[in-house]
Amino acid sequence: MSNLKSLRRAKIRHTIRTKVSGTTQKPRLAVFRSNTDIYAQLIDDSKGVTIAAASSKDKDIAAQTGTKSEKSKLVGSAIARKATELNVTEVVFDRGGYLYHGRVKAVADGAREGGLKF
């Protein structure tokens, strides 16, 4: 069962990646969700480098109490804060094969509230 799920996600992710690509002016906000944590990265695909990253394992976020969705929103606002320090205001959102729902949506909402546009 889990193998079918991961294959399905890999196919969806590949389809998304053919359509979504980040540039220096408008990097890709990629989200990875594990069972316990969530990670977000700003990626410049033209150079192939990660510009900034945030996760629920960061000390300031891990110290917070709350649900995983609430921590995901904090991850979104943290990545938005790091992006504004780098003078990035617009991003392309890459949900990484996950449904735009729950924790993935919480990251996007937190990033929007932090000032990012997508």
KAZI-V55318 format. One record per residue. RES is the residue in three letters. PHI is phi as a letter, one per 30 degrees, with the letter a starting at -180 (none if undefined). Layout:
RES:PHI
RES:PHI
This chain:
MET:none
SER:d
ASN:d
LEU:d
LYS:d
SER:d
LEU:d
ARG:d
ARG:d
ALA:d
LYS:d
ILE:d
ARG:d
HIS:d
THR:d
ILE:d
ARG:d
THR:d
LYS:c
VAL:c
SER:b
GLY:c
THR:c
THR:d
GLN:d
LYS:b
PRO:d
ARG:c
LEU:c
ALA:c
VAL:c
PHE:b
ARG:b
SER:c
ASN:d
THR:c
ASP:b
ILE:b
TYR:b
ALA:b
GLN:b
LEU:c
ILE:b
ASP:c
ASP:d
SER:d
LYS:c
GLY:i
VAL:b
THR:d
ILE:d
ALA:a
ALA:b
ALA:b
SER:b
SER:d
LYS:d
ASP:e
LYS:e
ASP:d
ILE:d
ALA:d
ALA:d
GLN:d
THR:c
GLY:k
THR:d
LYS:d
SER:d
GLU:d
LYS:d
SER:d
LYS:d
LEU:d
VAL:d
GLY:d
SER:d
ALA:d
ILE:d
ALA:d
ARG:d
LYS:d
ALA:d
THR:d
GLU:d
LEU:c
ASN:h
VAL:c
THR:c
GLU:c
VAL:b
VAL:c
PHE:d
ASP:c
ARG:d
GLY:i
GLY:i
TYR:d
LEU:d
TYR:d
HIS:a
GLY:i
ARG:d
VAL:d
LYS:d
ALA:d
VAL:d
ALA:d
ASP:d
GLY:d
ALA:d
ARG:d
GLU:d
GLY:d
GLY:j
LEU:d
LYS:c
PHE:b
